[in-house]
Amino acid sequence: KIDLEAGKVTIKHGEIKHLDMPSMTMVFIAKDKRLLTNIKPGEKIKFMVINEGGKMIVTDIQPAQ
């Protein structure tokens, strides 16, 4: 799910080792809303995420090759 207006994206992801996070589905905040214009709901993606004060912020997101 992509909420362009709010700058949020729901992602079903595998384990994120650098954040010690198991596989799950959760809502992430995009650092820049324009990142969300390159993807479509249901599409496989690759993304980078950081923990900024307890908020999960997507810093890069691209369609998977």
N, CA, C and O atoms as a Tinker XYZ file with bonds, in Angstrom:
   260  protein
     1  N      0.853000   -1.181000    0.000000    73     2
     2  CA     0.000000    0.000000    0.000000    64     1     3
     3  C      0.893000    1.236000    0.000000    63     2     4     5
     4  O      1.905000    1.290000    0.699000    81     3
     5  N      0.503000    2.214000   -0.789000    73     3     6
     6  CA     1.264000    3.461000   -0.883000    64     5     7
     7  C      0.329000    4.619000   -0.575000    63     6     8     9
     8  O     -0.715000    4.765000   -1.210000    81     7
     9  N      0.704000    5.448000    0.405000    73     7    10
    10  CA    -0.050000    6.657000    0.732000    64     9    11
    11  C      0.858000    7.838000    0.393000    63    10    12    13
    12  O      1.599000    8.339000    1.238000    81    11
    13  N      0.779000    8.263000   -0.857000    73    11    14
    14  CA     1.664000    9.323000   -1.342000    64    13    15
    15  C      1.462000   10.631000   -0.578000    63    14    16    17
    16  O      2.427000   11.330000   -0.266000    81    15
    17  N      0.213000   10.954000   -0.281000    73    15    18
    18  CA    -0.087000   12.206000    0.421000    64    17    19
    19  C      0.566000   12.253000    1.807000    63    18    20    21
    20  O      1.103000   13.284000    2.212000    81    19
    21  N      0.515000   11.123000    2.530000    73    19    22
    22  CA     1.106000   11.060000    3.873000    64    21    23
    23  C      2.589000   10.688000    3.846000    63    22    24    25
    24  O      3.279000   10.788000    4.860000    81    23
    25  N      3.069000   10.258000    2.679000    73    23    26
    26  CA     4.469000    9.863000    2.569000    64    25    27
    27  C      4.760000    8.546000    3.263000    63    26    28    29
    28  O      5.849000    8.350000    3.803000    81    27
    29  N      3.770000    7.624000    3.250000    73    27    30
    30  CA     3.936000    6.338000    3.931000    64    29    31
    31  C      3.756000    5.189000    2.947000    63    30    32    33
    32  O      3.018000    5.290000    1.967000    81    31
    33  N      4.452000    4.093000    3.238000    73    31    34
    34  CA     4.357000    2.902000    2.407000    64    33    35
    35  C      4.331000    1.679000    3.319000    63    34    36    37
    36  O      5.108000    1.591000    4.270000    81    35
    37  N      3.436000    0.736000    3.027000    73    35    38
    38  CA     3.361000   -0.517000    3.768000    64    37    39
    39  C      4.164000   -1.549000    2.989000    63    38    40    41
    40  O      3.929000   -1.777000    1.803000    81    39
    41  N      5.119000   -2.171000    3.681000    73    39    42
    42  CA     6.014000   -3.125000    3.025000    64    41    43
    43  C      6.020000   -4.447000    3.786000    63    42    44    45
    44  O      6.178000   -4.473000    5.006000    81    43
    45  N      5.846000   -5.538000    3.053000    73    43    46
    46  CA     6.033000   -6.891000    3.599000    64    45    47
    47  C      7.485000   -7.243000    3.284000    63    46    48    49
    48  O      7.857000   -7.425000    2.125000    81    47
    49  N      8.294000   -7.335000    4.336000    73    47    50
    50  CA     9.741000   -7.475000    4.126000    64    49    51
    51  C     10.307000   -8.693000    4.839000    63    50    52    53
    52  O      9.712000   -9.234000    5.771000    81    51
    53  N     11.461000   -9.097000    4.373000    73    51    54
    54  CA    12.234000  -10.143000    5.040000    64    53    55
    55  C     12.986000   -9.533000    6.210000    63    54    56    57
    56  O     12.780000   -8.371000    6.561000    81    55
    57  N     13.857000  -10.328000    6.804000    73    55    58
    58  CA    14.659000   -9.862000    7.941000    64    57    59
    59  C     15.517000   -8.667000    7.529000    63    58    60    61
    60  O     16.117000   -8.654000    6.454000    81    59
    61  N     15.561000   -7.663000    8.408000    73    59    62
    62  CA    16.435000   -6.502000    8.197000    64    61    63
    63  C     17.516000   -6.602000    9.274000    63    62    64    65
    64  O     17.317000   -6.191000   10.417000    81    63
    65  N     18.669000   -7.160000    8.879000    73    63    66
    66  CA    19.714000   -7.504000    9.849000    64    65    67
    67  C     20.283000   -6.294000   10.580000    63    66    68    69
    68  O     20.493000   -6.358000   11.791000    81    67
    69  N     20.538000   -5.189000    9.874000    73    67    70
    70  CA    21.181000   -4.044000   10.534000    64    69    71
    71  C     20.271000   -3.372000   11.566000    63    70    72    73
    72  O     20.746000   -2.589000   12.388000    81    71
    73  N     18.974000   -3.670000   11.530000    73    71    74
    74  CA    18.050000   -3.136000   12.531000    64    73    75
    75  C     17.569000   -4.232000   13.490000    63    74    76    77
    76  O     16.732000   -3.980000   14.357000    81    75
    77  N     18.109000   -5.462000   13.328000    73    75    78
    78  CA    17.720000   -6.600000   14.152000    64    77    79
    79  C     16.188000   -6.774000   14.134000    63    78    80    81
    80  O     15.556000   -6.951000   15.175000    81    79
    81  N     15.614000   -6.718000   12.919000    73    79    82
    82  CA    14.163000   -6.769000   12.752000    64    81    83
    83  C     13.786000   -8.046000   11.987000    63    82    84    85
    84  O     14.323000   -8.301000   10.908000    81    83
    85  N     12.869000   -8.845000   12.539000    73    83    86
    86  CA    12.440000  -10.054000   11.825000    64    85    87
    87  C     11.516000   -9.714000   10.648000    63    86    88    89
    88  O     11.084000   -8.572000   10.488000    81    87
    89  N     11.227000  -10.721000    9.839000    73    87    90
    90  CA    10.288000  -10.553000    8.721000    64    89    91
    91  C      8.930000  -10.140000    9.247000    63    90    92    93
    92  O      8.464000  -10.673000   10.253000    81    91
    93  N      8.287000   -9.190000    8.574000    73    91    94
    94  CA     6.951000   -8.731000    8.963000    64    93    95
    95  C      6.394000   -7.792000    7.903000    63    94    96    97
    96  O      7.059000   -7.488000    6.913000    81    95
    97  N      5.171000   -7.339000    8.123000    73    95    98
    98  CA     4.561000   -6.301000    7.291000    64    97    99
    99  C      4.382000   -5.075000    8.183000    63    98   100   101
   100  O      3.803000   -5.168000    9.265000    81    99
   101  N      4.879000   -3.931000    7.725000    73    99   102
   102  CA     4.747000   -2.722000    8.538000    64   101   103
   103  C      4.752000   -1.473000    7.672000    63   102   104   105
   104  O      5.100000   -1.512000    6.492000    81   103
   105  N      4.358000   -0.368000    8.287000    73   103   106
   106  CA     4.313000    0.927000    7.606000    64   105   107
   107  C      5.624000    1.658000    7.848000    63   106   108   109
   108  O      6.109000    1.746000    8.976000    81   107
   109  N      6.178000    2.172000    6.780000    73   107   110
   110  CA     7.401000    2.967000    6.838000    64   109   111
   111  C      7.086000    4.372000    6.350000    63   110   112   113
   112  O      6.145000    4.582000    5.585000    81   111
   113  N      7.888000    5.331000    6.804000    73   111   114
   114  CA     7.770000    6.722000    6.361000    64   113   115
   115  C      8.864000    6.970000    5.332000    63   114   116   117
   116  O     10.019000    6.605000    5.555000    81   115
   117  N      8.514000    7.581000    4.216000    73   115   118
   118  CA     9.508000    7.919000    3.197000    64   117   119
   119  C     10.211000    9.223000    3.572000    63   118   120   121
   120  O      9.564000   10.202000    3.943000    81   119
   121  N     11.537000    9.226000    3.471000    73   119   122
   122  CA    12.292000   10.445000    3.762000    64   121   123
   123  C     11.866000   11.551000    2.803000    63   122   124   125
   124  O     11.827000   12.726000    3.171000    81   123
   125  N     11.548000   11.162000    1.566000    73   123   126
   126  CA    11.082000   12.094000    0.540000    64   125   127
   127  C      9.911000   11.422000   -0.183000    63   126   128   129
   128  O     10.058000   10.314000   -0.698000    81   127
   129  N      8.772000   12.073000   -0.224000    73   127   130
   130  CA     7.574000   11.491000   -0.855000    64   129   131
   131  C      7.811000   11.093000   -2.302000    63   130   132   133
   132  O      7.163000   10.174000   -2.803000    81   131
   133  N      8.728000   11.771000   -2.981000    73   131   134
   134  CA     9.014000   11.457000   -4.385000    64   133   135
   135  C      9.548000   10.042000   -4.566000    63   134   136   137
   136  O      9.439000    9.478000   -5.655000    81   135
   137  N     10.129000    9.455000   -3.506000    73   135   138
   138  CA    10.600000    8.074000   -3.587000    64   137   139
   139  C      9.455000    7.118000   -3.919000    63   138   140   141
   140  O      9.669000    6.085000   -4.553000    81   139
   141  N      8.248000    7.463000   -3.494000    73   139   142
   142  CA     7.098000    6.571000   -3.654000    64   141   143
   143  C      6.488000    6.623000   -5.047000    63   142   144   145
   144  O      5.608000    5.822000   -5.363000    81   143
   145  N      6.934000    7.541000   -5.877000    73   143   146
   146  CA     6.381000    7.646000   -7.228000    64   145   147
   147  C      6.993000    6.627000   -8.187000    63   146   148   149
   148  O      6.481000    6.435000   -9.290000    81   147
   149  N      8.086000    5.969000   -7.780000    73   147   150
   150  CA     8.777000    5.014000   -8.646000    64   149   151
   151  C      8.263000    3.582000   -8.499000    63   150   152   153
   152  O      8.708000    2.690000   -9.220000    81   151
   153  N      7.333000    3.355000   -7.573000    73   151   154
   154  CA     6.883000    1.988000   -7.295000    64   153   155
   155  C      5.361000    1.883000   -7.390000    63   154   156   157
   156  O      4.644000    2.883000   -7.367000    81   155
   157  N      4.893000    0.634000   -7.498000    73   155   158
   158  CA     3.453000    0.364000   -7.578000    64   157   159
   159  C      3.071000   -0.645000   -6.506000    63   158   160   161
   160  O      3.898000   -1.481000   -6.143000    81   159
   161  N      1.842000   -0.598000   -5.983000    73   159   162
   162  CA     1.396000   -1.587000   -4.993000    64   161   163
   163  C      1.534000   -3.015000   -5.539000    63   162   164   165
   164  O      1.189000   -3.282000   -6.690000    81   163
   165  N      2.038000   -3.922000   -4.708000    73   163   166
   166  CA     2.195000   -5.319000   -5.084000    64   165   167
   167  C      3.501000   -5.628000   -5.792000    63   166   168   169
   168  O      3.833000   -6.796000   -5.991000    81   167
   169  N      4.245000   -4.604000   -6.175000    73   167   170
   170  CA     5.505000   -4.779000   -6.893000    64   169   171
   171  C      6.618000   -5.187000   -5.918000    63   170   172   173
   172  O      6.661000   -4.706000   -4.786000    81   171
   173  N      7.515000   -6.073000   -6.360000    73   171   174
   174  CA     8.683000   -6.423000   -5.542000    64   173   175
   175  C      9.660000   -5.261000   -5.606000    63   174   176   177
   176  O      9.908000   -4.692000   -6.670000    81   175
   177  N     10.208000   -4.919000   -4.447000    73   175   178
   178  CA    11.101000   -3.760000   -4.355000    64   177   179
   179  C     12.365000   -4.093000   -3.571000    63   178   180   181
   180  O     12.447000   -5.120000   -2.897000    81   179
   181  N     13.342000   -3.205000   -3.675000    73   179   182
   182  CA    14.525000   -3.195000   -2.817000    64   181   183
   183  C     14.493000   -1.838000   -2.136000    63   182   184   185
   184  O     14.201000   -0.826000   -2.774000    81   183
   185  N     14.794000   -1.813000   -0.832000    73   183   186
   186  CA    14.746000   -0.532000   -0.139000    64   185   187
   187  C     15.791000   -0.454000    0.957000    63   186   188   189
   188  O     16.272000   -1.473000    1.451000    81   187
   189  N     16.134000    0.770000    1.330000    73   187   190
   190  CA    17.033000    1.048000    2.441000    64   189   191
   191  C     16.227000    1.758000    3.509000    63   190   192   193
   192  O     15.428000    2.647000    3.211000    81   191
   193  N     16.440000    1.359000    4.768000    73   191   194
   194  CA    15.693000    1.955000    5.875000    64   193   195
   195  C     16.646000    2.244000    7.031000    63   194   196   197
   196  O     17.605000    1.510000    7.266000    81   195
   197  N     16.361000    3.327000    7.741000    73   195   198
   198  CA    17.127000    3.681000    8.939000    64   197   199
   199  C     16.151000    3.905000   10.089000    63   198   200   201
   200  O     14.977000    4.209000    9.880000    81   199
   201  N     16.660000    3.747000   11.300000    73   199   202
   202  CA    15.873000    4.025000   12.500000    64   201   203
   203  C     16.281000    5.413000   12.969000    63   202   204   205
   204  O     17.409000    5.623000   13.414000    81   203
   205  N     15.358000    6.351000   12.866000    73   203   206
   206  CA    15.626000    7.742000   13.236000    64   205   207
   207  C     14.729000    8.100000   14.411000    63   206   208   209
   208  O     13.566000    8.455000   14.221000    81   207
   209  N     15.259000    8.011000   15.610000    73   207   210
   210  CA    14.476000    8.331000   16.807000    64   209   211
   211  C     13.283000    7.409000   17.009000    63   210   212   213
   212  O     12.240000    7.843000   17.500000    81   211
   213  N     13.426000    6.147000   16.637000    73   211   214
   214  CA    12.346000    5.183000   16.803000    64   213   215
   215  C     11.404000    5.092000   15.614000    63   214   216   217
   216  O     10.522000    4.234000   15.590000    81   215
   217  N     11.578000    5.965000   14.626000    73   215   218
   218  CA    10.764000    5.917000   13.410000    64   217   219
   219  C     11.564000    5.244000   12.303000    63   218   220   221
   220  O     12.749000    5.524000   12.118000    81   219
   221  N     10.902000    4.354000   11.571000    73   219   222
   222  CA    11.559000    3.667000   10.461000    64   221   223
   223  C     11.398000    4.516000    9.199000    63   222   224   225
   224  O     10.291000    4.690000    8.690000    81   223
   225  N     12.515000    5.036000    8.707000    73   223   226
   226  CA    12.520000    5.967000    7.585000    64   225   227
   227  C     13.152000    5.290000    6.364000    63   226   228   229
   228  O     14.293000    4.831000    6.420000    81   227
   229  N     12.394000    5.233000    5.259000    73   227   230
   230  CA    12.920000    4.701000    4.001000    64   229   231
   231  C     13.704000    5.806000    3.321000    63   230   232   233
   232  O     13.173000    6.883000    3.048000    81   231
   233  N     14.988000    5.527000    3.047000    73   231   234
   234  CA    15.847000    6.519000    2.421000    64   233   235
   235  C     16.026000    6.270000    0.933000    63   234   236   237
   236  O     16.416000    7.175000    0.195000    81   235
   237  N     15.741000    5.033000    0.478000    73   235   238
   238  CA    15.828000    4.704000   -0.934000    64   237   239
   239  C     14.889000    3.537000   -1.212000    63   238   240   241
   240  O     14.773000    2.623000   -0.395000    81   239
   241  N     14.220000    3.564000   -2.355000    73   239   242
   242  CA    13.310000    2.473000   -2.729000    64   241   243
   243  C     13.288000    2.376000   -4.250000    63   242   244   245
   244  O     13.107000    3.375000   -4.946000    81   243
   245  N     13.475000    1.157000   -4.756000    73   243   246
   246  CA    13.533000    0.925000   -6.195000    64   245   247
   247  C     12.810000   -0.373000   -6.535000    63   246   248   249
   248  O     12.771000   -1.286000   -5.711000    81   247
   249  N     12.238000   -0.473000   -7.727000    73   247   250
   250  CA    11.683000   -1.760000   -8.152000    64   249   251
   251  C     12.805000   -2.797000   -8.190000    63   250   252   253
   252  O     13.927000   -2.482000   -8.584000    81   251
   253  N     12.504000   -4.039000   -7.780000    73   251   254
   254  CA    13.521000   -5.108000   -7.803000    64   253   255
   255  C     13.807000   -5.486000   -9.250000    63   254   256   257
   256  O     12.920000   -5.423000  -10.101000    81   255
   257  N     15.019000   -5.870000   -9.521000    73   255   258
   258  CA    15.410000   -6.281000  -10.874000    64   257   259
   259  C     15.068000   -7.726000  -11.116000    63   258   260
   260  O     15.324000   -8.248000  -12.201000    81   259
